[in-house]
Amino acid sequence: MRDIVTNENSLATVEAVVGLAKAMRIESVAEYVETHKIAVAVRSLGVDYAQGYAYGRPEPLDKLLKQLDVEESRRQRMLFLET
């Protein structure tokens, strides 16, 4: 993934793998999605899931779980306020 926006061979390889995964009805995951440009590229190729610094830095599990809990609480409050 690291050079799919600058290297046509890498882009062609990823396109082929994603096409094969789709034909086999297998979900695809892109790793090393380090920049916004790479994220846009993998999304346009039809990759199902992606991970990398473009989405967030690694964090300790306990910190992540606390953050997710806070975000879920906010989402629940917003849903309550909308109804």
Residue, then its C-alpha position, 0 to 999 in steps of 0.5 A: m500500500r505504501d506506494i500505490v499512489t506513486n507506483e503503477n505496478s503497485l497499484a496494478t497489483v492491489e487492483a488485481v488482488v482486490g478484484l480477485a477477492k471480490a470475485m471470490r466473495i472474500e473481504s479485503v483489508a489494506e494495511y499500511v494506509e499511512t496517508h490520506k491519499i493512500a486512504v482515498a486510493v484504497r477506498s476507490l479500489g473497493v477495499d473493504y477495510a483499511q488500517g494504518y496511521a491515516y486512521g490512527r496511531p497505535e494505542p494501549l488497549d485500555k486507552l482505546l477501550k475507554q475512548l470507545d466507551v466515551e464515543e459510544s456514550r456520546r452517540q447514544r446521547m445524540l440518538f436520544l436527543e434526536t428522538 
